[in-house]
Amino acid sequence: MSGRPTRRSRPLTPTERVLRLRRRISLLFALTSAVGLIAMALLAVRSDSGRWREQLDHAMDADSSWALGLLETDADGRLDTAVLADTMNIDCPPLTVLLVDGADPEDLTVQHAPAKPCLSVSRGVVLAAGRAAARAEEPRGFDRRTTDGTPVRVFALPFYAAEAADDEPPQGVLVTTADASAPQDEHRRLVWIVSGGCALLVLLSAAVGHALSGRAVRPALAALGRQEAFLADAAHDLRTPAASLRTLAETALRGETDSADVHRRTLRLAEGMGRLVDGLLTRARLMSGTATLARQPLRLDQLVEAVVEEAGEAATGGHRVRIDAEDTVVVADPDLLRRAVGNLLGNALAHGHAPGLPADVLITVTRDGTVTVEDSGPGLPPEVAGALFERFRSGSGSTGLGLSITSWIAHAHGGTLTAGQGEHGGARFMLRLPTRDSREARDSREARDSQEARDSREG
C-alpha cells in the first residue's frame, strides 16, 4: 500500500524567522492592549449604565416619598387617597397606589391611578413591579416600555401602616414611572464613542507595537544581513582561487608542467587567497562593530611612506610609486588607516596600468588631510563609477572589497572617499580625513554649542 507523499514546507530562513517573530510581537502587543482597553471600556459602560438608572431611581424615590406624606387613613383604618388625588392633580410623573388585599403581600389591587398619565404603562407592568417590591419589602426599579414603545424606568416603593410592627408586611406599594429615552440615548452615544475610541487605540497600539518590534529586531536583521553578505563574499571570492588550485594540482599530477612553476603558481594563489580571506575578515569585523576605532594623533605623511615602503620592490614588481607628501597630522586609527592606504595603493598597482607595462602611481598628501592616489591606467569605466565602492562592483575583474573597506574606514573617521579621472587619464582616488586642528575646532564648537544650550535652558 503506497501512501501519498506529503509535501514538506520550505524551511524558513533566519531572516524570515525574525520577521515572523516581529509580526508575532506586534500581534501580542495589539492583543494585550485590546484586552486592557476592552476591560476598561466595559467597566466605563457598566458604570454609566448603573449611574443613569440610579439617578432616575433617586429622583422617583424623592417624588414617591413626598407623595407618601399625602396619604391619609380614615377612621376605619383604610387608606384614603382622596387627598393624594386632589393635591397631585397632574399627569406626570404618573403615580399609582397599590394596596395589599389580604395576608398575601403579592395580592395587590389598584387603589389610585392617574386618569390620563403622560406615560401610559400597562397595568400588568405596574402590578408586577409592585409585587416585586412588596415581596422584597424594599424599593425596586425596572426597565420597561410604555404601550407605544417608549423606554421608561418603573420604580416601586412599599409603604407601611403608621402603627405597623417590624414583622408586618407592607400595607401597599407606590409605583411611579419616568421617561428613560434621553438617558438611554446618552448612554448609547457613550457606548459608540467608547467603542470607536477603543478600536482607534487598538489600531494605534498595533502600529506602535509594529514600530517598536521593528526597532527591536533591526539589530538582528542587520547582523543576519552582514552574515549573509559575508557568506556570499566568501563563496564568491574563494570559488575562483580554489578552482585554480584544483586545476593546478591536477595538472601537476599529470606531469604536464614543471614542478618549480607549479610551486610558484601555487604560492601566488595561496598569497592571493590569504589576502582575500584577510580582506573578508576585516570587512566582517568592521561591519559588525567588533573592530573599533582607536583614534590617536599620527603623521599621515609618514604613515603613507611606511605603507609604500612595506609594499617593497618585490610586491610592486617593478612598478613606480612616487610620493609627494606634506607634514600632516590627523586623528585616526593607525591600523585601519594603514589598511585603507594599502588598499588604494594595491588597487592602483593591480589595475592602474596597461597590460604588459609597469604601473606609475603618484601618491600626494596635503595638509588638509587628503591622500590622493593617481595611476596611469585606463581610468574608471563610466558604467561602474556610481557603484565603485560596493561589493563585486569594481569593474576591473576584482571583487571591490578593498575599495568597500576603504570607503567604510573613511566614513568611520568622519571623512570621505571619492574617485574620478586623473590628469593623465588614469584613475584618481581621494581619501579625505579630518586633521587634528579641524577635529579640535569641531569638538570645541560642539562643546560651546552644548554649553549655550544648557545656559539657555537654565535661563
VOPAGU-2260 file (C-alpha; in pm, 1 decimal, decimal comma):
REM VOPAGU-2260
SITE   aa  ch    i         X         Y         Z
SITE  MET   A    0       0,0       0,0       0,0
SITE  SER   A    1     165,0     317,3    -117,9
SITE  GLY   A    2      68,9     632,6      60,3
SITE  ARG   A    3      50,7     970,3     -99,2
SITE  PRO   A    4     372,4    1160,1     -34,4
SITE  THR   A    5     326,1    1457,2     192,4
SITE  ARG   A    6     453,0    1789,3      70,2
SITE  ARG   A    7     706,7    1931,9     308,2
SITE  SER   A    8     705,9    2306,8     351,9
SITE  ARG   A    9    1019,0    2500,3     275,2
SITE  PRO   A   10    1218,8    2574,5     590,3
SITE  LEU   A   11    1224,1    2939,8     685,3
SITE  THR   A   12    1541,8    3137,2     653,5
SITE  PRO   A   13    1678,8    3315,7     962,3
SITE  THR   A   14    1558,1    3648,4     823,6
SITE  GLU   A   15    1209,2    3510,4     767,0
SITE  ARG   A   16    1202,3    3371,9    1122,1
SITE  VAL   A   17    1299,3    3712,0    1262,5
SITE  LEU   A   18    1029,3    3881,7    1054,9
SITE  ARG   A   19     774,3    3624,9    1173,6
SITE  LEU   A   20     881,1    3697,6    1531,2
SITE  ARG   A   21     826,4    4066,7    1463,9
SITE  ARG   A   22     473,6    4001,1    1342,9
SITE  ARG   A   23     400,6    3789,9    1649,1
SITE  ILE   A   24     535,1    4059,2    1881,5
SITE  SER   A   25     318,8    4319,7    1706,8
SITE  LEU   A   26      12,9    4093,5    1734,7
SITE  LEU   A   27      81,1    4020,1    2101,2
SITE  PHE   A   28     123,6    4390,9    2173,2
SITE  ALA   A   29    -204,8    4468,5    1997,7
SITE  LEU   A   30    -391,4    4185,2    2173,6
SITE  THR   A   31    -260,8    4290,4    2514,6
SITE  SER   A   32    -366,3    4649,2    2452,4
SITE  ALA   A   33    -704,2    4533,4    2319,6
SITE  VAL   A   34    -774,9    4322,6    2629,1
SITE  GLY   A   35    -693,0    4612,4    2860,4
SITE  LEU   A   36    -891,8    4865,2    2658,7
SITE  ILE   A   37   -1194,0    4636,9    2625,9
SITE  ALA   A   38   -1193,0    4571,4    3000,1
SITE  MET   A   39   -1178,2    4944,9    3072,9
SITE  ALA   A   40   -1449,8    5012,0    2813,4
SITE  LEU   A   41   -1681,5    4751,6    2966,6
SITE  LEU   A   42   -1621,7    4898,3    3310,4
SITE  ALA   A   43   -1699,4    5250,1    3184,9
SITE  VAL   A   44   -2014,0    5136,0    3001,1
SITE  ARG   A   45   -2145,7    4939,8    3300,1
SITE  SER   A   46   -2067,6    5228,2    3533,7
SITE  ASP   A   47   -2258,7    5473,7    3313,9
SITE  SER   A   48   -2547,8    5229,0    3276,9
SITE  GLY   A   49   -2582,7    5199,3    3653,4
SITE  ARG   A   50   -2532,6    5575,6    3702,7
SITE  TRP   A   51   -2827,9    5693,7    3493,9
SITE  ARG   A   52   -3053,6    5428,4    3646,0
SITE  GLU   A   53   -2953,2    5534,5    3995,4
SITE  GLN   A   54   -3022,2    5898,2    3908,8
SITE  LEU   A   55   -3371,6    5819,3    3781,6
SITE  ASP   A   56   -3444,3    5593,4    4079,6
SITE  HIS   A   57   -3325,8    5863,0    4319,6
SITE  ALA   A   58   -3549,2    6124,6    4157,0
SITE  MET   A   59   -3850,7    5889,1    4159,7
SITE  ASP   A   60   -3777,1    5789,2    4518,2
SITE  ALA   A   61   -3795,5    6156,0    4619,1
SITE  ASP   A   62   -4129,1    6201,4    4435,3
SITE  SER   A   63   -4269,9    5883,8    4587,7
SITE  SER   A   64   -4157,9    5973,5    4939,6
SITE  TRP   A   65   -4321,0    6315,7    4906,0
SITE  ALA   A   66   -4640,8    6156,2    4777,2
SITE  LEU   A   67   -4647,5    5915,9    5070,8
SITE  GLY   A   68   -4684,5    6212,4    5301,9
SITE  LEU   A   69   -5013,7    6292,9    5132,5
SITE  LEU   A   70   -5170,1    5954,7    5205,0
SITE  GLU   A   71   -5420,3    5950,6    5496,3
SITE  THR   A   72   -5606,5    5677,4    5685,5
SITE  ASP   A   73   -5977,8    5709,7    5764,5
SITE  ALA   A   74   -6149,7    5619,3    6092,2
SITE  ASP   A   75   -6183,1    5255,6    5987,7
SITE  GLY   A   76   -5807,4    5227,4    5922,1
SITE  ARG   A   77   -5849,9    5224,0    5548,2
SITE  LEU   A   78   -5613,9    5419,9    5328,2
SITE  ASP   A   79   -5768,8    5735,2    5186,7
SITE  THR   A   80   -5613,8    5853,5    4857,3
SITE  ALA   A   81   -5852,7    6141,1    4806,0
SITE  VAL   A   82   -5602,8    6396,8    4932,7
SITE  LEU   A   83   -5337,6    6245,8    4709,1
SITE  ALA   A   84   -5565,6    6257,1    4407,9
SITE  ASP   A   85   -5676,8    6614,3    4475,9
SITE  THR   A   86   -5333,8    6750,4    4562,2
SITE  MET   A   87   -5141,7    6574,1    4285,5
SITE  ASN   A   88   -5385,5    6653,2    4008,4
SITE  ILE   A   89   -5113,8    6618,2    3749,4
SITE  ASP   A   90   -5038,1    6358,6    3489,3
SITE  CYS   A   91   -4659,8    6345,5    3525,2
SITE  PRO   A   92   -4495,6    6178,4    3695,3
SITE  PRO   A   93   -4775,6    5920,7    3697,9
SITE  LEU   A   94   -4826,8    5778,2    4047,1
SITE  THR   A   95   -5018,3    5457,1    4109,7
SITE  VAL   A   96   -5113,9    5341,8    4459,0
SITE  LEU   A   97   -5143,9    4965,1    4511,4
SITE  LEU   A   98   -5292,2    4818,4    4830,2
SITE  VAL   A   99   -5232,7    4474,2    4972,1
SITE  ASP   A  100   -5562,2    4285,3    4966,4
SITE  GLY   A  101   -5536,4    4020,5    5231,3
SITE  ALA   A  102   -5245,6    3846,2    5400,8
SITE  ASP   A  103   -5051,1    3780,3    5085,2
SITE  PRO   A  104   -4832,0    4087,1    5011,2
SITE  GLU   A  105   -4836,4    3999,6    4642,9
SITE  ASP   A  106   -5218,0    4020,0    4627,6
SITE  LEU   A  107   -5241,0    4381,4    4515,5
SITE  THR   A  108   -5528,3    4594,3    4394,5
SITE  VAL   A  109   -5512,3    4934,7    4229,3
SITE  GLN   A  110   -5630,8    5197,3    4476,7
SITE  HIS   A  111   -5542,2    5506,6    4276,2
SITE  ALA   A  112   -5417,4    5557,4    3920,4
SITE  PRO   A  113   -5395,2    5871,9    3704,1
SITE  ALA   A  114   -5673,1    5908,9    3453,9
SITE  LYS   A  115   -5457,4    6033,1    3167,9
SITE  PRO   A  116   -5092,5    5963,4    3252,2
SITE  CYS   A  117   -4815,5    6117,8    3045,1
SITE  LEU   A  118   -4650,7    5776,1    3026,5
SITE  SER   A  119   -4902,9    5502,5    2963,9
SITE  VAL   A  120   -4777,2    5174,1    3109,9
SITE  SER   A  121   -4990,6    4860,5    3112,9
SITE  ARG   A  122   -5149,4    4756,1    3438,1
SITE  GLY   A  123   -4961,1    4428,3    3428,9
SITE  VAL   A  124   -4626,9    4612,2    3433,2
SITE  VAL   A  125   -4739,6    4820,9    3731,6
SITE  LEU   A  126   -4866,1    4518,1    3924,2
SITE  ALA   A  127   -4551,9    4318,0    3851,4
SITE  ALA   A  128   -4330,0    4599,9    3980,5
SITE  GLY   A  129   -4547,1    4637,6    4290,6
SITE  ARG   A  130   -4540,0    4264,0    4365,7
SITE  ALA   A  131   -4160,3    4255,7    4335,0
SITE  ALA   A  132   -4120,0    4548,2    4576,8
SITE  ALA   A  133   -4377,0    4403,0    4821,8
SITE  ARG   A  134   -4211,2    4064,3    4815,0
SITE  ALA   A  135   -3866,7    4213,2    4875,5
SITE  GLU   A  136   -4006,4    4474,2    5120,6
SITE  GLU   A  137   -3773,4    4736,4    4973,1
SITE  PRO   A  138   -3776,6    4970,3    4671,1
SITE  ARG   A  139   -3727,7    4820,4    4326,9
SITE  GLY   A  140   -3658,1    4975,3    3985,7
SITE  PHE   A  141   -3717,1    4817,4    3645,2
SITE  ASP   A  142   -3654,0    4898,1    3278,7
SITE  ARG   A  143   -3980,8    4874,1    3088,4
SITE  ARG   A  144   -4158,4    5024,3    2789,7
SITE  THR   A  145   -4483,8    5214,1    2751,9
SITE  THR   A  146   -4769,9    5092,7    2537,8
SITE  ASP   A  147   -4630,1    5290,1    2243,7
SITE  GLY   A  148   -4278,1    5152,6    2289,5
SITE  THR   A  149   -4109,8    5441,6    2474,2
SITE  PRO   A  150   -3842,2    5322,9    2720,7
SITE  VAL   A  151   -3928,9    5408,3    3081,9
SITE  ARG   A  152   -3799,7    5340,8    3429,9
SITE  VAL   A  153   -4060,1    5197,5    3668,3
SITE  PHE   A  154   -3997,9    5249,2    4041,4
SITE  ALA   A  155   -4194,9    5074,5    4318,4
SITE  LEU   A  156   -4175,7    5190,5    4682,0
SITE  PRO   A  157   -4351,1    4981,0    4952,2
SITE  PHE   A  158   -4510,3    5163,9    5245,6
SITE  TYR   A  159   -4639,0    5052,3    5586,0
SITE  ALA   A  160   -4915,2    5143,7    5826,2
SITE  ALA   A  161   -4835,3    5400,8    6092,5
SITE  GLU   A  162   -4859,6    5150,2    6380,8
SITE  ALA   A  163   -4712,5    4854,5    6189,7
SITE  ALA   A  164   -4475,8    4618,7    6367,3
SITE  ASP   A  165   -4135,3    4530,2    6228,8
SITE  ASP   A  166   -4250,1    4189,4    6100,8
SITE  GLU   A  167   -4569,3    4310,0    5937,4
SITE  PRO   A  168   -4590,7    4309,5    5558,0
SITE  PRO   A  169   -4623,8    4637,8    5368,2
SITE  GLN   A  170   -4965,2    4797,1    5350,3
SITE  GLY   A  171   -4920,6    4886,1    4986,6
SITE  VAL   A  172   -4685,4    4997,1    4713,8
SITE  LEU   A  173   -4647,2    5332,7    4541,9
SITE  VAL   A  174   -4542,4    5293,3    4176,9
SITE  THR   A  175   -4411,8    5580,3    3964,9
SITE  THR   A  176   -4273,6    5597,9    3611,5
SITE  ALA   A  177   -4008,9    5820,6    3446,0
SITE  ASP   A  178   -3911,7    5867,9    3082,4
SITE  ALA   A  179   -3576,4    5696,8    3010,6
SITE  SER   A  180   -3536,0    5797,5    2644,1
SITE  ALA   A  181   -3285,1    6077,8    2698,4
SITE  PRO   A  182   -3060,1    5886,0    2942,2
SITE  GLN   A  183   -3061,8    5581,5    2716,6
SITE  ASP   A  184   -2972,6    5794,1    2412,9
SITE  GLU   A  185   -2681,8    5948,7    2603,1
SITE  HIS   A  186   -2572,6    5605,4    2717,0
SITE  ARG   A  187   -2590,5    5474,6    2360,5
SITE  ARG   A  188   -2375,8    5764,1    2237,5
SITE  LEU   A  189   -2126,5    5689,9    2510,8
SITE  VAL   A  190   -2111,7    5325,4    2400,2
SITE  TRP   A  191   -2040,2    5428,3    2041,3
SITE  ILE   A  192   -1774,9    5679,0    2147,9
SITE  VAL   A  193   -1604,3    5428,1    2376,5
SITE  SER   A  194   -1619,3    5154,0    2111,9
SITE  GLY   A  195   -1476,8    5380,5    1842,1
SITE  GLY   A  196   -1207,9    5508,8    2077,1
SITE  CYS   A  197   -1109,3    5155,3    2173,5
SITE  ALA   A  198   -1088,0    5048,8    1810,0
SITE  LEU   A  199    -874,5    5352,5    1727,2
SITE  LEU   A  200    -646,5    5294,0    2024,7
SITE  VAL   A  201    -608,5    4925,5    1936,5
SITE  LEU   A  202    -504,8    5020,0    1583,3
SITE  LEU   A  203    -268,1    5282,3    1722,0
SITE  SER   A  204    -120,1    5033,7    1967,9
SITE  ALA   A  205     -76,0    4782,5    1684,2
SITE  ALA   A  206     109,4    5044,8    1481,0
SITE  VAL   A  207     324,9    5140,8    1779,6
SITE  GLY   A  208     392,7    4774,1    1856,3
SITE  HIS   A  209     488,5    4713,3    1494,0
SITE  ALA   A  210     726,3    5009,8    1501,7
SITE  LEU   A  211     879,8    4909,7    1836,7
SITE  SER   A  212     918,6    4547,4    1731,7
SITE  GLY   A  213    1082,0    4668,5    1411,9
SITE  ARG   A  214    1334,4    4866,7    1614,3
SITE  ALA   A  215    1386,2    4567,3    1842,2
SITE  VAL   A  216    1462,2    4321,8    1562,6
SITE  ARG   A  217    1656,4    4570,1    1349,0
SITE  PRO   A  218    1995,3    4476,3    1503,7
SITE  ALA   A  219    1918,9    4108,2    1446,9
SITE  LEU   A  220    1823,5    4172,7    1084,6
SITE  ALA   A  221    2136,5    4380,8    1035,7
SITE  ALA   A  222    2350,2    4105,2    1186,6
SITE  LEU   A  223    2183,8    3846,1     965,1
SITE  GLY   A  224    2235,1    4070,6     664,5
SITE  ARG   A  225    2603,7    4106,7     746,1
SITE  GLN   A  226    2632,1    3733,3     795,6
SITE  GLU   A  227    2464,6    3658,2     464,3
SITE  ALA   A  228    2679,9    3918,3     290,0
SITE  PHE   A  229    2994,4    3768,7     440,9
SITE  LEU   A  230    2895,2    3418,3     334,6
SITE  ALA   A  231    2818,6    3545,3     -15,1
SITE  ASP   A  232    3153,2    3725,9     -29,3
SITE  ALA   A  233    3343,8    3421,2      88,3
SITE  ALA   A  234    3164,1    3185,8    -150,4
SITE  HIS   A  235    3205,5    3422,5    -443,4
SITE  ASP   A  236    3568,0    3512,8    -384,1
SITE  LEU   A  237    3705,3    3173,9    -276,0
SITE  ARG   A  238    3542,9    2979,5    -558,0
SITE  THR   A  239    3781,3    3100,6    -830,4
SITE  PRO   A  240    4116,5    3053,8    -647,9
SITE  ALA   A  241    4000,5    2718,1    -511,4
SITE  ALA   A  242    3915,9    2602,6    -863,8
SITE  SER   A  243    4252,6    2731,4    -984,9
SITE  LEU   A  244    4434,1    2536,5    -714,3
SITE  ARG   A  245    4244,2    2221,5    -806,1
SITE  THR   A  246    4327,2    2264,3   -1174,6
SITE  LEU   A  247    4691,7    2332,0   -1092,6
SITE  ALA   A  248    4710,5    2021,7    -873,2
SITE  GLU   A  249    4553,2    1802,6   -1141,7
SITE  THR   A  250    4796,6    1939,7   -1398,9
SITE  ALA   A  251    5090,8    1868,3   -1166,7
SITE  LEU   A  252    4972,6    1510,5   -1110,4
SITE  ARG   A  253    4964,1    1451,0   -1483,3
SITE  GLY   A  254    5319,8    1583,3   -1509,6
SITE  GLU   A  255    5233,5    1836,0   -1777,9
SITE  THR   A  256    5413,0    2131,4   -1612,0
SITE  ASP   A  257    5740,9    2196,0   -1439,7
SITE  SER   A  258    5730,1    2142,2   -1063,5
SITE  ALA   A  259    5905,2    2471,6    -990,5
SITE  ASP   A  260    5646,0    2658,7   -1197,5
SITE  VAL   A  261    5368,7    2471,4   -1016,4
SITE  HIS   A  262    5516,6    2572,7    -682,8
SITE  ARG   A  263    5544,1    2936,7    -785,2
SITE  ARG   A  264    5187,3    2946,2    -911,8
SITE  THR   A  265    5065,4    2766,6    -600,4
SITE  LEU   A  266    5245,6    3019,3    -383,0
SITE  ARG   A  267    5090,3    3310,0    -569,8
SITE  LEU   A  268    4745,1    3157,5    -538,8
SITE  ALA   A  269    4797,3    3092,7    -167,2
SITE  GLU   A  270    4910,9    3451,9    -111,3
SITE  GLY   A  271    4612,7    3581,6    -305,7
SITE  MET   A  272    4373,1    3365,9    -106,2
SITE  GLY   A  273    4536,3    3484,4     215,4
SITE  ARG   A  274    4486,0    3849,4     118,7
SITE  LEU   A  275    4130,8    3771,3      14,5
SITE  VAL   A  276    4045,3    3599,3     342,7
SITE  ASP   A  277    4211,1    3881,8     536,0
SITE  GLY   A  278    4000,5    4135,2     348,9
SITE  LEU   A  279    3683,3    3939,2     410,2
SITE  LEU   A  280    3750,8    3907,5     781,3
SITE  THR   A  281    3843,9    4273,2     810,3
SITE  ARG   A  282    3526,1    4378,9     637,1
SITE  ALA   A  283    3317,4    4147,4     857,7
SITE  ARG   A  284    3477,4    4287,9    1175,3
SITE  LEU   A  285    3426,4    4644,5    1061,2
SITE  MET   A  286    3064,1    4597,9     961,8
SITE  SER   A  287    2975,8    4406,1    1279,1
SITE  GLY   A  288    3138,7    4665,4    1503,3
SITE  THR   A  289    3385,8    4425,2    1664,1
SITE  ALA   A  290    3671,9    4627,6    1514,6
SITE  THR   A  291    3652,9    4961,6    1695,4
SITE  LEU   A  292    3838,1    5280,2    1619,0
SITE  ALA   A  293    4143,6    5352,5    1832,7
SITE  ARG   A  294    4187,7    5718,7    1744,0
SITE  GLN   A  295    4516,1    5889,9    1811,6
SITE  PRO   A  296    4716,2    6175,5    1656,0
SITE  LEU   A  297    4951,0    6049,4    1384,9
SITE  ARG   A  298    5156,8    6178,9    1095,5
SITE  LEU   A  299    4964,4    6097,3     781,5
SITE  ASP   A  300    5261,7    6157,9     553,5
SITE  GLN   A  301    5482,4    5919,7     749,7
SITE  LEU   A  302    5211,3    5653,6     751,1
SITE  VAL   A  303    5178,4    5673,6     373,3
SITE  GLU   A  304    5554,9    5646,7     330,8
SITE  ALA   A  305    5560,5    5342,7     560,3
SITE  VAL   A  306    5286,5    5172,7     358,2
SITE  VAL   A  307    5475,7    5229,2      33,5
SITE  GLU   A  308    5796,1    5102,4     191,0
SITE  GLU   A  309    5623,3    4790,2     321,9
SITE  ALA   A  310    5499,1    4714,6     -27,1
SITE  GLY   A  311    5863,0    4693,8    -137,6
SITE  GLU   A  312    6012,1    4633,7    -474,3
SITE  ALA   A  313    5913,3    4266,4    -471,5
SITE  ALA   A  314    5547,5    4344,2    -418,0
SITE  THR   A  315    5533,8    4619,4    -674,6
SITE  GLY   A  316    5702,6    4405,5    -939,3
SITE  GLY   A  317    5896,7    4692,3   -1090,3
SITE  HIS   A  318    5614,2    4939,4   -1073,9
SITE  ARG   A  319    5692,6    5302,0    -999,6
SITE  VAL   A  320    5546,3    5466,0    -690,2
SITE  ARG   A  321    5613,4    5834,4    -623,0
SITE  ILE   A  322    5522,1    6023,9    -305,1
SITE  ASP   A  323    5465,3    6398,2    -270,7
SITE  ALA   A  324    5376,3    6446,2      96,5
SITE  GLU   A  325    5343,2    6746,2     322,7
SITE  ASP   A  326    5361,3    6731,0     701,0
SITE  THR   A  327    5009,0    6643,1     806,0
SITE  VAL   A  328    4868,6    6535,5    1144,1
SITE  VAL   A  329    4533,8    6358,0    1163,1
SITE  VAL   A  330    4342,3    6185,1    1445,0
SITE  ALA   A  331    4269,9    5831,8    1328,5
SITE  ASP   A  332    4313,8    5461,4    1391,6
SITE  PRO   A  333    4662,3    5380,5    1257,8
SITE  ASP   A  334    4588,5    5016,3    1171,5
SITE  LEU   A  335    4268,0    5091,1     983,9
SITE  LEU   A  336    4419,2    5391,4     809,7
SITE  ARG   A  337    4719,6    5183,8     704,3
SITE  ARG   A  338    4484,7    4926,9     554,7
SITE  ALA   A  339    4288,7    5196,5     371,4
SITE  VAL   A  340    4602,9    5345,3     214,6
SITE  GLY   A  341    4733,4    4996,9     137,3
SITE  ASN   A  342    4407,4    4907,4     -38,3
SITE  LEU   A  343    4427,1    5219,6    -254,6
SITE  LEU   A  344    4791,2    5150,6    -340,4
SITE  GLY   A  345    4722,6    4784,2    -414,5
SITE  ASN   A  346    4428,1    4876,8    -635,4
SITE  ALA   A  347    4645,0    5123,2    -831,2
SITE  LEU   A  348    4928,1    4872,7    -874,8
SITE  ALA   A  349    4691,7    4595,3    -982,7
SITE  HIS   A  350    4467,3    4784,1   -1220,8
SITE  GLY   A  351    4628,6    5120,1   -1286,4
SITE  HIS   A  352    4845,1    5027,2   -1585,5
SITE  ALA   A  353    4818,8    4895,7   -1936,9
SITE  PRO   A  354    4871,7    4520,9   -1996,4
SITE  GLY   A  355    5240,3    4428,6   -2001,2
SITE  LEU   A  356    5356,2    4769,1   -1874,4
SITE  PRO   A  357    5458,0    4869,0   -1521,8
SITE  ALA   A  358    5233,5    5098,1   -1322,6
SITE  ASP   A  359    5319,5    5459,8   -1249,3
SITE  VAL   A  360    5149,3    5567,9    -926,6
SITE  LEU   A  361    5163,4    5912,2    -767,9
SITE  ILE   A  362    5056,2    5948,8    -403,3
SITE  THR   A  363    5003,6    6301,8    -274,4
SITE  VAL   A  364    4945,9    6401,4      88,0
SITE  THR   A  365    4830,8    6757,8     158,8
SITE  ARG   A  366    4797,4    6949,9     484,4
SITE  ASP   A  367    4417,0    6936,3     475,7
SITE  GLY   A  368    4429,9    6559,2     540,5
SITE  THR   A  369    4381,4    6444,2     181,4
SITE  VAL   A  370    4557,8    6140,1      36,0
SITE  THR   A  371    4539,0    6128,0    -343,8
SITE  VAL   A  372    4635,4    5810,3    -528,8
SITE  GLU   A  373    4657,6    5858,9    -904,7
SITE  ASP   A  374    4765,5    5595,4   -1157,2
SITE  SER   A  375    4839,2    5592,0   -1528,0
SITE  GLY   A  376    4596,1    5317,5   -1623,3
SITE  PRO   A  377    4290,9    5319,5   -1849,6
SITE  GLY   A  378    4079,3    5503,1   -1593,3
SITE  LEU   A  379    3739,8    5417,6   -1450,0
SITE  PRO   A  380    3462,2    5264,0   -1662,3
SITE  PRO   A  381    3167,2    5505,8   -1668,4
SITE  GLU   A  382    2914,8    5228,4   -1604,2
SITE  VAL   A  383    3062,7    5144,5   -1260,2
SITE  ALA   A  384    3163,8    5489,5   -1142,2
SITE  GLY   A  385    2847,3    5535,1    -936,7
SITE  ALA   A  386    2875,1    5198,4    -756,1
SITE  LEU   A  387    3251,7    5173,1    -736,2
SITE  PHE   A  388    3267,0    5120,4    -360,1
SITE  GLU   A  389    3006,6    4842,1    -347,6
SITE  ARG   A  390    3088,3    4474,9    -321,5
SITE  PHE   A  391    3159,3    4297,9    -651,1
SITE  ARG   A  392    3139,7    4626,7    -843,5
SITE  SER   A  393    3499,3    4733,9    -903,3
SITE  GLY   A  394    3456,2    4692,4   -1277,1
SITE  SER   A  395    3803,3    4552,0   -1329,5
SITE  GLY   A  396    3760,3    4183,7   -1259,7
SITE  SER   A  397    3807,4    4204,6    -881,8
SITE  THR   A  398    3550,5    4193,5    -606,3
SITE  GLY   A  399    3578,4    4554,3    -495,1
SITE  LEU   A  400    3612,8    4454,2    -129,5
SITE  GLY   A  401    3927,4    4663,7     -83,1
SITE  LEU   A  402    3757,4    4981,2    -201,7
SITE  SER   A  403    3444,9    4896,9       0,1
SITE  ILE   A  404    3654,7    4859,4     316,7
SITE  THR   A  405    3843,4    5180,3     242,5
SITE  SER   A  406    3519,7    5371,5     196,6
SITE  TRP   A  407    3389,6    5238,7     528,3
SITE  ILE   A  408    3712,6    5340,4     705,8
SITE  ALA   A  409    3690,1    5690,4     560,3
SITE  HIS   A  410    3329,7    5739,2     674,8
SITE  ALA   A  411    3403,7    5588,1    1017,4
SITE  HIS   A  412    3665,6    5862,5    1068,3
SITE  GLY   A  413    3430,9    6135,4     950,7
SITE  GLY   A  414    3597,3    6160,3     609,6
SITE  THR   A  415    3513,7    6070,4     251,6
SITE  LEU   A  416    3646,5    5862,7     -35,6
SITE  THR   A  417    3586,2    5979,5    -390,5
SITE  ALA   A  418    3700,3    5858,9    -729,0
SITE  GLY   A  419    3743,1    6030,4   -1063,7
SITE  GLN   A  420    3963,4    6073,0   -1366,0
SITE  GLY   A  421    4324,7    6175,8   -1317,7
SITE  GLU   A  422    4513,3    6440,6   -1509,7
SITE  HIS   A  423    4679,1    6178,7   -1731,2
SITE  GLY   A  424    4363,9    5974,3   -1796,7
SITE  GLY   A  425    4407,1    5722,2   -1518,1
SITE  ALA   A  426    4201,1    5674,7   -1203,7
SITE  ARG   A  427    4230,2    5913,2    -912,7
SITE  PHE   A  428    4115,9    5823,4    -560,1
SITE  MET   A  429    4097,9    6092,9    -294,1
SITE  LEU   A  430    4082,2    5991,3      72,5
SITE  ARG   A  431    3991,7    6292,1     287,7
SITE  LEU   A  432    4035,3    6276,4     664,3
SITE  PRO   A  433    3976,9    6545,4     927,0
SITE  THR   A  434    4303,3    6689,5    1057,3
SITE  ARG   A  435    4379,8    6738,1    1423,7
SITE  ASP   A  436    4315,8    7112,8    1404,5
SITE  SER   A  437    3981,6    7068,7    1231,2
SITE  ARG   A  438    3875,8    6798,4    1477,6
SITE  GLU   A  439    3976,3    7011,5    1776,4
SITE  ALA   A  440    3785,7    7305,0    1628,4
SITE  ARG   A  441    3480,2    7087,7    1573,3
SITE  ASP   A  442    3495,8    6947,2    1928,4
SITE  SER   A  443    3533,0    7298,3    2067,1
SITE  ARG   A  444    3238,6    7420,5    1860,7
SITE  GLU   A  445    3022,5    7127,5    1974,9
SITE  ALA   A  446    3119,0    7189,8    2338,7
SITE  ARG   A  447    3037,0    7559,4    2301,7
SITE  ASP   A  448    2700,8    7484,1    2142,0
SITE  SER   A  449    2622,1    7234,3    2417,3
SITE  GLN   A  450    2712,0    7488,0    2686,6
SITE  GLU   A  451    2498,4    7755,1    2520,5
SITE  ALA   A  452    2207,1    7512,1    2505,8
SITE  ARG   A  453    2243,4    7435,6    2878,0
SITE  ASP   A  454    2264,4    7806,7    2961,0
SITE  SER   A  455    1950,4    7880,8    2759,4
SITE  ARG   A  456    1759,2    7602,4    2937,2
SITE  GLU   A  457    1874,2    7726,5    3278,9
SITE  GLY   A  458    1786,0    8082,2    3181,3
